[in-house]
Amino acid sequence: MAKENEKNLKELRTGLFKISTEKLYLTDSEDFTPKYENIIYSNGSSTLNTGNDFFIDFLTLPGIVVNGERIVSVNRIMMNSENAKILAEQILNNLKINNLKRLQENDTSLNK
């Protein structure tokens, strides 16, 4: 135990220690209230990834023509790959739920 404490003290003195950020962003949804800064309508999107980061561009088409040039409003979201994966899973799950609801509604209307 004394050797371990000595090693920890040495690491602190030399700056060689780990800081875990694993739980830094974990929170209960009751701990915050969302404040929506912008709500936009998007009917187009594109994605780009750089390996570690994902960029999702939300476009409002067809845009407007100014001085002969089409200007399209774009809102960009940047996130790390782990959060992009979570977002993709949430979107896919919601699409599956919506498709199941539509199938059930169609099935119910056909059985009338």
Secondary structure, 3 states (H helix, E strand, C coil): CHHHHHHHHHHHHHCCCCCCCCCCCCCCHHHCCCCCCCCCCCCEEEEEECCCEEEEEEEEEEEEEECCEEEEEEEEEEEEHHHHHHHHHHHHHHHHHHHHHHHHHHHHHHCC
